Amino acid sequence: MQIQIAFRHMESSDAIKDYVNKKLDRLDRFGEFLLDVNVTLAQEHHRAQAEFVAAVKGDTLRCKEDADDMYASIDGGVATLERMVRRYQEQLRGR
């Protein structure tokens, strides 16, 4: 799984990049089903925004999370993305 991280309206930080990579390591259990993830982190109007776009076999999954803290928005986005990938994978198995 390839991970690309982009920053908008904020400085890039190695600590945040490491945190995103550590959190997205939880998604490695989906194996080759999950191809790559693009993460866009933005600071807008005193709100932290994390947007995740995941390429899975046959489709693209998107989720966005807003919070007061960047780490909280990353946590929420990864949890949402994990639920979406699991649900999509179960739908494909059911067909």
C-alpha positions in Angstrom: 0.0 0.0 0.0 1.4 3.4 -1.0 0.7 6.4 1.1 0.9 10.0 -0.1 0.5 12.9 2.3 -0.2 16.5 1.2 -0.4 19.6 3.4 -2.7 22.6 2.6 -2.5 26.0 4.4 0.0 24.6 7.0 3.6 23.6 7.3 4.6 20.0 6.7 5.7 18.2 9.8 7.6 15.0 10.1 5.8 14.2 13.4 2.4 14.4 11.7 3.7 12.3 8.7 5.0 9.6 11.1 1.7 9.7 13.0 -0.4 9.2 9.8 1.9 6.4 8.6 1.6 4.7 12.0 -2.2 5.0 12.0 -2.5 3.7 8.4 -0.4 0.7 9.3 -3.6 -0.7 10.8 -5.0 -1.0 7.3 -2.2 -3.4 6.2 -4.4 -6.3 7.2 -6.5 -5.7 4.2 -3.5 -6.8 2.1 -3.7 -6.3 -1.6 -7.3 -5.3 -1.5 -6.2 -1.7 -0.5 -4.0 -0.3 -3.2 -3.0 3.2 -2.1 -4.2 6.1 0.1 -3.9 9.8 -0.5 -4.1 12.0 2.6 -4.7 15.7 2.5 -4.2 17.6 5.8 -5.5 21.2 5.9 -5.9 23.9 8.5 -9.0 26.0 7.7 -10.7 28.6 9.9 -9.1 27.2 13.1 -10.3 23.7 12.3 -8.1 20.8 11.4 -9.3 18.8 8.4 -8.1 15.4 7.3 -9.3 13.9 3.9 -8.6 10.4 2.9 -9.0 9.0 -0.6 -8.3 5.2 -0.8 -8.0 3.3 -4.0 -9.4 -0.2 -3.5 -9.8 -2.9 -6.1 -12.7 -1.7 -8.3 -13.5 1.6 -6.6 -12.4 4.7 -4.7 -13.4 5.4 -1.1 -13.4 9.0 0.3 -13.9 10.3 3.8 -13.3 13.6 5.5 -12.9 14.4 9.2 -13.0 17.8 10.9 -11.8 18.5 14.5 -10.2 21.1 16.6 -6.9 19.1 16.7 -5.1 17.6 13.7 -4.3 14.4 15.6 -8.0 14.0 16.4 -9.1 14.5 12.8 -6.5 11.9 11.7 -7.7 9.4 14.3 -11.4 9.9 13.2 -10.5 9.7 9.5 -8.6 6.5 9.8 -11.4 4.9 11.9 -13.9 5.9 9.3 -11.8 4.7 6.4 -11.2 1.4 8.1 -15.0 0.9 8.5 -15.6 1.8 4.9 -12.9 -0.6 3.6 -14.2 -3.4 5.7 -17.8 -2.8 4.6 -16.8 -2.6 0.9 -14.8 -5.8 1.2 -17.7 -7.6 2.8 -20.0 -6.4 0.0 -17.7 -7.8 -2.6 -17.5 -11.1 -0.9 -21.3 -11.3 -0.7 -21.7 -10.9 -4.4 
